[in-house]
Amino acid sequence: MRCKFEVTSLTRYAGIPSVKVELHPAMGQDEEDRKFWKITPTGKIELMIDDSNNVNYFEVGKEYYLDFSEVENVR
């Protein structure tokens, strides 16, 4: 399953290279957004990123794809 989420907030912490990223389902007007919104109208993903190489990857207002696939034979 592929979803598109928009970054709605970034919280940075003084003195440590971490950022909290909050994302919500994209609500744009294109066909892709309308299709996803019809199936999953609400949701929230919150990430804490501690890797100093990636704390600046996300930007508020930008949209990102998330791909979900089942992990098989984990154990």
PDB file of N, CA, C and O in Angstrom:
ATOM      1  N   MET A   1       0.847  -1.162   0.000  1.00  0.00           N
ATOM      2  CA  MET A   1       0.000   0.000   0.000  1.00  0.00           C
ATOM      3  C   MET A   1       0.900   1.236   0.000  1.00  0.00           C
ATOM      4  O   MET A   1       1.878   1.308   0.745  1.00  0.00           O
ATOM      5  N   ARG A   2       0.559   2.184  -0.832  1.00  0.00           N
ATOM      6  CA  ARG A   2       1.309   3.436  -0.897  1.00  0.00           C
ATOM      7  C   ARG A   2       0.403   4.573  -0.456  1.00  0.00           C
ATOM      8  O   ARG A   2      -0.744   4.680  -0.889  1.00  0.00           O
ATOM      9  N   CYS A   3       0.936   5.414   0.409  1.00  0.00           N
ATOM     10  CA  CYS A   3       0.189   6.559   0.933  1.00  0.00           C
ATOM     11  C   CYS A   3       1.029   7.818   0.738  1.00  0.00           C
ATOM     12  O   CYS A   3       2.252   7.762   0.604  1.00  0.00           O
ATOM     13  N   LYS A   4       0.338   8.949   0.725  1.00  0.00           N
ATOM     14  CA  LYS A   4       1.046  10.217   0.622  1.00  0.00           C
ATOM     15  C   LYS A   4       0.696  11.057   1.841  1.00  0.00           C
ATOM     16  O   LYS A   4      -0.477  11.318   2.109  1.00  0.00           O
ATOM     17  N   PHE A   5       1.718  11.478   2.577  1.00  0.00           N
ATOM     18  CA  PHE A   5       1.533  12.273   3.776  1.00  0.00           C
ATOM     19  C   PHE A   5       2.242  13.611   3.637  1.00  0.00           C
ATOM     20  O   PHE A   5       3.249  13.728   2.939  1.00  0.00           O
ATOM     21  N   GLU A   6       1.702  14.613   4.312  1.00  0.00           N
ATOM     22  CA  GLU A   6       2.294  15.942   4.321  1.00  0.00           C
ATOM     23  C   GLU A   6       2.882  16.219   5.698  1.00  0.00           C
ATOM     24  O   GLU A   6       2.272  15.901   6.719  1.00  0.00           O
ATOM     25  N   VAL A   7       4.062  16.809   5.719  1.00  0.00           N
ATOM     26  CA  VAL A   7       4.671  17.200   6.988  1.00  0.00           C
ATOM     27  C   VAL A   7       3.938  18.445   7.490  1.00  0.00           C
ATOM     28  O   VAL A   7       3.895  19.473   6.814  1.00  0.00           O
ATOM     29  N   THR A   8       3.360  18.328   8.695  1.00  0.00           N
ATOM     30  CA  THR A   8       2.603  19.438   9.261  1.00  0.00           C
ATOM     31  C   THR A   8       3.361  20.170  10.356  1.00  0.00           C
ATOM     32  O   THR A   8       3.049  21.322  10.657  1.00  0.00           O
ATOM     33  N   SER A   9       4.353  19.519  10.957  1.00  0.00           N
ATOM     34  CA  SER A   9       5.166  20.232  11.943  1.00  0.00           C
ATOM     35  C   SER A   9       6.494  19.535  12.163  1.00  0.00           C
ATOM     36  O   SER A   9       6.624  18.322  11.999  1.00  0.00           O
ATOM     37  N   LEU A  10       7.474  20.339  12.538  1.00  0.00           N
ATOM     38  CA  LEU A  10       8.799  19.861  12.933  1.00  0.00           C
ATOM     39  C   LEU A  10       9.101  20.490  14.286  1.00  0.00           C
ATOM     40  O   LEU A  10       8.920  21.692  14.477  1.00  0.00           O
ATOM     41  N   THR A  11       9.556  19.679  15.210  1.00  0.00           N
ATOM     42  CA  THR A  11       9.941  20.190  16.523  1.00  0.00           C
ATOM     43  C   THR A  11      11.412  19.878  16.724  1.00  0.00           C
ATOM     44  O   THR A  11      11.814  18.715  16.721  1.00  0.00           O
ATOM     45  N   ARG A  12      12.205  20.908  16.897  1.00  0.00           N
ATOM     46  CA  ARG A  12      13.640  20.740  17.115  1.00  0.00           C
ATOM     47  C   ARG A  12      13.935  20.948  18.600  1.00  0.00           C
ATOM     48  O   ARG A  12      13.234  21.689  19.289  1.00  0.00           O
ATOM     49  N   TYR A  13      14.967  20.291  19.068  1.00  0.00           N
ATOM     50  CA  TYR A  13      15.312  20.337  20.479  1.00  0.00           C
ATOM     51  C   TYR A  13      16.688  20.957  20.652  1.00  0.00           C
ATOM     52  O   TYR A  13      17.654  20.540  20.012  1.00  0.00           O
ATOM     53  N   ALA A  14      16.770  21.954  21.518  1.00  0.00           N
ATOM     54  CA  ALA A  14      18.028  22.666  21.752  1.00  0.00           C
ATOM     55  C   ALA A  14      19.079  21.731  22.341  1.00  0.00           C
ATOM     56  O   ALA A  14      18.810  20.966  23.267  1.00  0.00           O
ATOM     57  N   GLY A  15      20.261  21.812  21.789  1.00  0.00           N
ATOM     58  CA  GLY A  15      21.381  21.073  22.338  1.00  0.00           C
ATOM     59  C   GLY A  15      21.513  19.636  21.874  1.00  0.00           C
ATOM     60  O   GLY A  15      22.524  18.995  22.162  1.00  0.00           O
ATOM     61  N   ILE A  16      20.522  19.107  21.166  1.00  0.00           N
ATOM     62  CA  ILE A  16      20.636  17.738  20.653  1.00  0.00           C
ATOM     63  C   ILE A  16      20.224  17.718  19.182  1.00  0.00           C
ATOM     64  O   ILE A  16      19.319  18.449  18.780  1.00  0.00           O
ATOM     65  N   PRO A  17      20.884  16.885  18.379  1.00  0.00           N
ATOM     66  CA  PRO A  17      20.561  16.824  16.940  1.00  0.00           C
ATOM     67  C   PRO A  17      19.362  15.915  16.670  1.00  0.00           C
ATOM     68  O   PRO A  17      19.492  14.887  16.006  1.00  0.00           O
ATOM     69  N   SER A  18      18.209  16.297  17.184  1.00  0.00           N
ATOM     70  CA  SER A  18      16.990  15.507  16.992  1.00  0.00           C
ATOM     71  C   SER A  18      15.881  16.390  16.464  1.00  0.00           C
ATOM     72  O   SER A  18      15.874  17.603  16.676  1.00  0.00           O
ATOM     73  N   VAL A  19      14.940  15.762  15.772  1.00  0.00           N
ATOM     74  CA  VAL A  19      13.761  16.481  15.303  1.00  0.00           C
ATOM     75  C   VAL A  19      12.566  15.533  15.377  1.00  0.00           C
ATOM     76  O   VAL A  19      12.665  14.359  15.021  1.00  0.00           O
ATOM     77  N   LYS A  20      11.433  16.065  15.846  1.00  0.00           N
ATOM     78  CA  LYS A  20      10.187  15.304  15.829  1.00  0.00           C
ATOM     79  C   LYS A  20       9.408  15.756  14.606  1.00  0.00           C
ATOM     80  O   LYS A  20       9.170  16.949  14.417  1.00  0.00           O
ATOM     81  N   VAL A  21       9.010  14.797  13.775  1.00  0.00           N
ATOM     82  CA  VAL A  21       8.299  15.071  12.528  1.00  0.00           C
ATOM     83  C   VAL A  21       6.872  14.569  12.669  1.00  0.00           C
ATOM     84  O   VAL A  21       6.650  13.418  13.043  1.00  0.00           O
ATOM     85  N   GLU A  22       5.901  15.430  12.370  1.00  0.00           N
ATOM     86  CA  GLU A  22       4.489  15.032  12.392  1.00  0.00           C
ATOM     87  C   GLU A  22       3.941  15.127  10.978  1.00  0.00           C
ATOM     88  O   GLU A  22       4.089  16.146  10.304  1.00  0.00           O
ATOM     89  N   LEU A  23       3.298  14.032  10.537  1.00  0.00           N
ATOM     90  CA  LEU A  23       2.747  13.968   9.183  1.00  0.00           C
ATOM     91  C   LEU A  23       1.276  13.590   9.245  1.00  0.00           C
ATOM     92  O   LEU A  23       0.857  12.824  10.113  1.00  0.00           O
ATOM     93  N   HIS A  24       0.498  14.135   8.320  1.00  0.00           N
ATOM     94  CA  HIS A  24      -0.920  13.813   8.176  1.00  0.00           C
ATOM     95  C   HIS A  24      -1.198  13.474   6.708  1.00  0.00           C
ATOM     96  O   HIS A  24      -0.451  13.899   5.827  1.00  0.00           O
ATOM     97  N   PRO A  25      -2.269  12.708   6.436  1.00  0.00           N
ATOM     98  CA  PRO A  25      -2.585  12.359   5.049  1.00  0.00           C
ATOM     99  C   PRO A  25      -2.687  13.602   4.163  1.00  0.00           C
ATOM    100  O   PRO A  25      -3.255  14.618   4.564  1.00  0.00           O
ATOM    101  N   ALA A  26      -2.133  13.505   2.964  1.00  0.00           N
ATOM    102  CA  ALA A  26      -2.192  14.614   2.009  1.00  0.00           C
ATOM    103  C   ALA A  26      -3.639  14.882   1.623  1.00  0.00           C
ATOM    104  O   ALA A  26      -4.409  13.953   1.376  1.00  0.00           O
ATOM    105  N   MET A  27      -4.002  16.161   1.574  1.00  0.00           N
ATOM    106  CA  MET A  27      -5.384  16.537   1.252  1.00  0.00           C
ATOM    107  C   MET A  27      -5.454  17.384  -0.006  1.00  0.00           C
ATOM    108  O   MET A  27      -6.346  18.220  -0.144  1.00  0.00           O
ATOM    109  N   GLY A  28      -4.526  17.177  -0.918  1.00  0.00           N
ATOM    110  CA  GLY A  28      -4.512  17.956  -2.150  1.00  0.00           C
ATOM    111  C   GLY A  28      -5.719  17.655  -3.030  1.00  0.00           C
ATOM    112  O   GLY A  28      -6.571  16.838  -2.682  1.00  0.00           O
ATOM    113  N   GLN A  29      -5.773  18.310  -4.142  1.00  0.00           N
ATOM    114  CA  GLN A  29      -6.914  18.176  -5.043  1.00  0.00           C
ATOM    115  C   GLN A  29      -6.645  17.272  -6.237  1.00  0.00           C
ATOM    116  O   GLN A  29      -7.505  17.142  -7.108  1.00  0.00           O
ATOM    117  N   ASP A  30      -5.471  16.643  -6.300  1.00  0.00           N
ATOM    118  CA  ASP A  30      -5.236  15.775  -7.444  1.00  0.00           C
ATOM    119  C   ASP A  30      -5.919  14.419  -7.229  1.00  0.00           C
ATOM    120  O   ASP A  30      -6.337  14.096  -6.117  1.00  0.00           O
ATOM    121  N   GLU A  31      -6.024  13.653  -8.272  1.00  0.00           N
ATOM    122  CA  GLU A  31      -6.744  12.373  -8.241  1.00  0.00           C
ATOM    123  C   GLU A  31      -6.142  11.410  -7.218  1.00  0.00           C
ATOM    124  O   GLU A  31      -6.872  10.712  -6.514  1.00  0.00           O
ATOM    125  N   GLU A  32      -4.841  11.375  -7.139  1.00  0.00           N
ATOM    126  CA  GLU A  32      -4.163  10.490  -6.189  1.00  0.00           C
ATOM    127  C   GLU A  32      -4.561  10.814  -4.743  1.00  0.00           C
ATOM    128  O   GLU A  32      -4.859   9.910  -3.962  1.00  0.00           O
ATOM    129  N   ASP A  33      -4.564  12.098  -4.391  1.00  0.00           N
ATOM    130  CA  ASP A  33      -4.937  12.501  -3.036  1.00  0.00           C
ATOM    131  C   ASP A  33      -6.395  12.192  -2.745  1.00  0.00           C
ATOM    132  O   ASP A  33      -6.716  11.709  -1.659  1.00  0.00           O
ATOM    133  N   ARG A  34      -7.281  12.459  -3.690  1.00  0.00           N
ATOM    134  CA  ARG A  34      -8.723  12.195  -3.479  1.00  0.00           C
ATOM    135  C   ARG A  34      -8.977  10.707  -3.267  1.00  0.00           C
ATOM    136  O   ARG A  34      -9.793  10.330  -2.426  1.00  0.00           O
ATOM    137  N   LYS A  35      -8.284   9.862  -4.020  1.00  0.00           N
ATOM    138  CA  LYS A  35      -8.451   8.416  -3.885  1.00  0.00           C
ATOM    139  C   LYS A  35      -8.030   7.957  -2.486  1.00  0.00           C
ATOM    140  O   LYS A  35      -8.756   7.207  -1.833  1.00  0.00           O
ATOM    141  N   PHE A  36      -6.880   8.399  -2.036  1.00  0.00           N
ATOM    142  CA  PHE A  36      -6.393   8.006  -0.725  1.00  0.00           C
ATOM    143  C   PHE A  36      -7.285   8.575   0.373  1.00  0.00           C
ATOM    144  O   PHE A  36      -7.613   7.875   1.331  1.00  0.00           O
ATOM    145  N   TRP A  37      -7.679   9.836   0.241  1.00  0.00           N
ATOM    146  CA  TRP A  37      -8.505  10.500   1.259  1.00  0.00           C
ATOM    147  C   TRP A  37      -9.840   9.778   1.426  1.00  0.00           C
ATOM    148  O   TRP A  37     -10.365   9.699   2.536  1.00  0.00           O
ATOM    149  N   LYS A  38     -10.383   9.261   0.354  1.00  0.00           N
ATOM    150  CA  LYS A  38     -11.658   8.538   0.419  1.00  0.00           C
ATOM    151  C   LYS A  38     -11.524   7.275   1.270  1.00  0.00           C
ATOM    152  O   LYS A  38     -12.462   6.909   1.978  1.00  0.00           O
ATOM    153  N   ILE A  39     -10.381   6.611   1.209  1.00  0.00           N
ATOM    154  CA  ILE A  39     -10.161   5.365   1.937  1.00  0.00           C
ATOM    155  C   ILE A  39      -9.688   5.627   3.364  1.00  0.00           C
ATOM    156  O   ILE A  39     -10.133   4.955   4.294  1.00  0.00           O
ATOM    157  N   THR A  40      -8.809   6.576   3.546  1.00  0.00           N
ATOM    158  CA  THR A  40      -8.226   6.868   4.853  1.00  0.00           C
ATOM    159  C   THR A  40      -8.271   8.371   5.104  1.00  0.00           C
ATOM    160  O   THR A  40      -7.280   9.063   4.874  1.00  0.00           O
ATOM    161  N   PRO A  41      -9.406   8.884   5.573  1.00  0.00           N
ATOM    162  CA  PRO A  41      -9.559  10.329   5.719  1.00  0.00           C
ATOM    163  C   PRO A  41      -8.797  10.954   6.884  1.00  0.00           C
ATOM    164  O   PRO A  41      -8.597  12.169   6.898  1.00  0.00           O
ATOM    165  N   THR A  42      -8.370  10.166   7.850  1.00  0.00           N
ATOM    166  CA  THR A  42      -7.634  10.738   8.970  1.00  0.00           C
ATOM    167  C   THR A  42      -6.452   9.846   9.317  1.00  0.00           C
ATOM    168  O   THR A  42      -6.398   8.678   8.934  1.00  0.00           O
ATOM    169  N   GLY A  43      -5.533  10.409  10.031  1.00  0.00           N
ATOM    170  CA  GLY A  43      -4.381   9.649  10.472  1.00  0.00           C
ATOM    171  C   GLY A  43      -3.278  10.590  10.892  1.00  0.00           C
ATOM    172  O   GLY A  43      -3.341  11.796  10.651  1.00  0.00           O
ATOM    173  N   LYS A  44      -2.274  10.029  11.518  1.00  0.00           N
ATOM    174  CA  LYS A  44      -1.147  10.833  11.964  1.00  0.00           C
ATOM    175  C   LYS A  44       0.051   9.902  12.137  1.00  0.00           C
ATOM    176  O   LYS A  44      -0.071   8.806  12.684  1.00  0.00           O
ATOM    177  N   ILE A  45       1.191  10.350  11.671  1.00  0.00           N
ATOM    178  CA  ILE A  45       2.428   9.630  11.873  1.00  0.00           C
ATOM    179  C   ILE A  45       3.383  10.597  12.562  1.00  0.00           C
ATOM    180  O   ILE A  45       3.526  11.750  12.153  1.00  0.00           O
ATOM    181  N   GLU A  46       4.025  10.112  13.603  1.00  0.00           N
ATOM    182  CA  GLU A  46       4.973  10.926  14.341  1.00  0.00           C
ATOM    183  C   GLU A  46       6.291  10.168  14.413  1.00  0.00           C
ATOM    184  O   GLU A  46       6.330   9.011  14.833  1.00  0.00           O
ATOM    185  N   LEU A  47       7.360  10.823  14.005  1.00  0.00           N
ATOM    186  CA  LEU A  47       8.684  10.212  13.985  1.00  0.00           C
ATOM    187  C   LEU A  47       9.653  11.051  14.802  1.00  0.00           C
ATOM    188  O   LEU A  47       9.564  12.278  14.809  1.00  0.00           O
ATOM    189  N   MET A  48      10.563  10.403  15.479  1.00  0.00           N
ATOM    190  CA  MET A  48      11.662  11.098  16.141  1.00  0.00           C
ATOM    191  C   MET A  48      12.922  10.673  15.412  1.00  0.00           C
ATOM    192  O   MET A  48      13.257   9.489  15.370  1.00  0.00           O
ATOM    193  N   ILE A  49      13.611  11.633  14.845  1.00  0.00           N
ATOM    194  CA  ILE A  49      14.813  11.344  14.068  1.00  0.00           C
ATOM    195  C   ILE A  49      16.020  11.878  14.834  1.00  0.00           C
ATOM    196  O   ILE A  49      16.115  13.073  15.115  1.00  0.00           O
ATOM    197  N   ASP A  50      16.930  10.983  15.162  1.00  0.00           N
ATOM    198  CA  ASP A  50      18.127  11.343  15.922  1.00  0.00           C
ATOM    199  C   ASP A  50      19.387  11.359  15.060  1.00  0.00           C
ATOM    200  O   ASP A  50      20.427  11.846  15.502  1.00  0.00           O
ATOM    201  N   ASP A  51      19.311  10.846  13.865  1.00  0.00           N
ATOM    202  CA  ASP A  51      20.471  10.756  12.981  1.00  0.00           C
ATOM    203  C   ASP A  51      20.801  12.147  12.429  1.00  0.00           C
ATOM    204  O   ASP A  51      20.005  12.726  11.690  1.00  0.00           O
ATOM    205  N   SER A  52      21.954  12.672  12.782  1.00  0.00           N
ATOM    206  CA  SER A  52      22.308  14.034  12.367  1.00  0.00           C
ATOM    207  C   SER A  52      22.380  14.186  10.855  1.00  0.00           C
ATOM    208  O   SER A  52      22.292  15.305  10.349  1.00  0.00           O
ATOM    209  N   ASN A  53      22.537  13.090  10.121  1.00  0.00           N
ATOM    210  CA  ASN A  53      22.564  13.165   8.654  1.00  0.00           C
ATOM    211  C   ASN A  53      21.172  13.336   8.055  1.00  0.00           C
ATOM    212  O   ASN A  53      21.043  13.715   6.891  1.00  0.00           O
ATOM    213  N   ASN A  54      20.125  13.060   8.841  1.00  0.00           N
ATOM    214  CA  ASN A  54      18.766  13.093   8.300  1.00  0.00           C
ATOM    215  C   ASN A  54      17.815  14.057   9.003  1.00  0.00           C
ATOM    216  O   ASN A  54      16.642  14.123   8.633  1.00  0.00           O
ATOM    217  N   VAL A  55      18.272  14.798   9.990  1.00  0.00           N
ATOM    218  CA  VAL A  55      17.352  15.680  10.714  1.00  0.00           C
ATOM    219  C   VAL A  55      16.801  16.802   9.835  1.00  0.00           C
ATOM    220  O   VAL A  55      15.769  17.388  10.165  1.00  0.00           O
ATOM    221  N   ASN A  56      17.459  17.107   8.740  1.00  0.00           N
ATOM    222  CA  ASN A  56      16.989  18.170   7.848  1.00  0.00           C
ATOM    223  C   ASN A  56      16.320  17.636   6.586  1.00  0.00           C
ATOM    224  O   ASN A  56      16.069  18.397   5.652  1.00  0.00           O
ATOM    225  N   TYR A  57      16.030  16.337   6.548  1.00  0.00           N
ATOM    226  CA  TYR A  57      15.433  15.725   5.363  1.00  0.00           C
ATOM    227  C   TYR A  57      14.016  16.236   5.109  1.00  0.00           C
ATOM    228  O   TYR A  57      13.663  16.545   3.971  1.00  0.00           O
ATOM    229  N   PHE A  58      13.199  16.327   6.166  1.00  0.00           N
ATOM    230  CA  PHE A  58      11.790  16.709   6.026  1.00  0.00           C
ATOM    231  C   PHE A  58      11.612  18.216   6.091  1.00  0.00           C
ATOM    232  O   PHE A  58      12.360  18.916   6.772  1.00  0.00           O
ATOM    233  N   GLU A  59      10.598  18.708   5.363  1.00  0.00           N
ATOM    234  CA  GLU A  59      10.261  20.131   5.376  1.00  0.00           C
ATOM    235  C   GLU A  59       8.764  20.283   5.542  1.00  0.00           C
ATOM    236  O   GLU A  59       7.988  19.563   4.914  1.00  0.00           O
ATOM    237  N   VAL A  60       8.355  21.222   6.390  1.00  0.00           N
ATOM    238  CA  VAL A  60       6.934  21.489   6.598  1.00  0.00           C
ATOM    239  C   VAL A  60       6.301  21.898   5.277  1.00  0.00           C
ATOM    240  O   VAL A  60       6.848  22.713   4.534  1.00  0.00           O
ATOM    241  N   GLY A  61       5.125  21.311   4.996  1.00  0.00           N
ATOM    242  CA  GLY A  61       4.387  21.633   3.784  1.00  0.00           C
ATOM    243  C   GLY A  61       4.704  20.725   2.605  1.00  0.00           C
ATOM    244  O   GLY A  61       3.953  20.701   1.629  1.00  0.00           O
ATOM    245  N   LYS A  62       5.783  19.992   2.675  1.00  0.00           N
ATOM    246  CA  LYS A  62       6.122  19.071   1.592  1.00  0.00           C
ATOM    247  C   LYS A  62       5.443  17.730   1.831  1.00  0.00           C
ATOM    248  O   LYS A  62       5.153  17.355   2.967  1.00  0.00           O
ATOM    249  N   GLU A  63       5.195  17.008   0.723  1.00  0.00           N
ATOM    250  CA  GLU A  63       4.537  15.708   0.795  1.00  0.00           C
ATOM    251  C   GLU A  63       5.550  14.601   0.510  1.00  0.00           C
ATOM    252  O   GLU A  63       6.487  14.773  -0.271  1.00  0.00           O
ATOM    253  N   TYR A  64       5.333  13.459   1.168  1.00  0.00           N
ATOM    254  CA  TYR A  64       6.230  12.314   1.041  1.00  0.00           C
ATOM    255  C   TYR A  64       5.406  11.045   0.910  1.00  0.00           C
ATOM    256  O   TYR A  64       4.352  10.911   1.532  1.00  0.00           O
ATOM    257  N   TYR A  65       5.889  10.122   0.102  1.00  0.00           N
ATOM    258  CA  TYR A  65       5.247   8.819  -0.017  1.00  0.00           C
ATOM    259  C   TYR A  65       5.706   7.910   1.117  1.00  0.00           C
ATOM    260  O   TYR A  65       6.860   7.950   1.544  1.00  0.00           O
ATOM    261  N   LEU A  66       4.781   7.098   1.589  1.00  0.00           N
ATOM    262  CA  LEU A  66       5.088   6.036   2.543  1.00  0.00           C
ATOM    263  C   LEU A  66       4.604   4.742   1.935  1.00  0.00           C
ATOM    264  O   LEU A  66       3.450   4.633   1.520  1.00  0.00           O
ATOM    265  N   ASP A  67       5.475   3.772   1.882  1.00  0.00           N
ATOM    266  CA  ASP A  67       5.121   2.470   1.331  1.00  0.00           C
ATOM    267  C   ASP A  67       5.074   1.450   2.466  1.00  0.00           C
ATOM    268  O   ASP A  67       6.036   1.287   3.217  1.00  0.00           O
ATOM    269  N   PHE A  68       3.939   0.771   2.572  1.00  0.00           N
ATOM    270  CA  PHE A  68       3.758  -0.254   3.590  1.00  0.00           C
ATOM    271  C   PHE A  68       3.720  -1.618   2.927  1.00  0.00           C
ATOM    272  O   PHE A  68       2.942  -1.854   2.003  1.00  0.00           O
ATOM    273  N   SER A  69       4.554  -2.493   3.399  1.00  0.00           N
ATOM    274  CA  SER A  69       4.506  -3.880   2.939  1.00  0.00           C
ATOM    275  C   SER A  69       4.775  -4.789   4.143  1.00  0.00           C
ATOM    276  O   SER A  69       5.570  -4.468   5.025  1.00  0.00           O
ATOM    277  N   GLU A  70       4.105  -5.899   4.146  1.00  0.00           N
ATOM    278  CA  GLU A  70       4.215  -6.832   5.266  1.00  0.00           C
ATOM    279  C   GLU A  70       5.595  -7.473   5.318  1.00  0.00           C
ATOM    280  O   GLU A  70       6.161  -7.852   4.293  1.00  0.00           O
ATOM    281  N   VAL A  71       6.113  -7.584   6.508  1.00  0.00           N
ATOM    282  CA  VAL A  71       7.390  -8.273   6.724  1.00  0.00           C
ATOM    283  C   VAL A  71       7.053  -9.749   6.958  1.00  0.00           C
ATOM    284  O   VAL A  71       6.305 -10.089   7.874  1.00  0.00           O
ATOM    285  N   GLU A  72       7.604 -10.595   6.136  1.00  0.00           N
ATOM    286  CA  GLU A  72       7.323 -12.028   6.261  1.00  0.00           C
ATOM    287  C   GLU A  72       8.531 -12.752   6.840  1.00  0.00           C
ATOM    288  O   GLU A  72       9.672 -12.332   6.647  1.00  0.00           O
ATOM    289  N   ASN A  73       8.272 -13.833   7.545  1.00  0.00           N
ATOM    290  CA  ASN A  73       9.324 -14.689   8.092  1.00  0.00           C
ATOM    291  C   ASN A  73      10.314 -13.911   8.956  1.00  0.00           C
ATOM    292  O   ASN A  73      11.528 -14.044   8.798  1.00  0.00           O
ATOM    293  N   VAL A  74       9.793 -13.113   9.852  1.00  0.00           N
ATOM    294  CA  VAL A  74      10.636 -12.306  10.714  1.00  0.00           C
ATOM    295  C   VAL A  74      11.402 -13.172  11.710  1.00  0.00           C
ATOM    296  O   VAL A  74      12.557 -12.883  12.019  1.00  0.00           O
ATOM    297  N   ARG A  75      10.783 -14.208  12.202  1.00  0.00           N
ATOM    298  CA  ARG A  75      11.416 -15.009  13.273  1.00  0.00           C
ATOM    299  C   ARG A  75      12.030 -16.249  12.723  1.00  0.00           C
ATOM    300  O   ARG A  75      12.604 -17.039  13.473  1.00  0.00           O
TER     301      ARG A  75
END
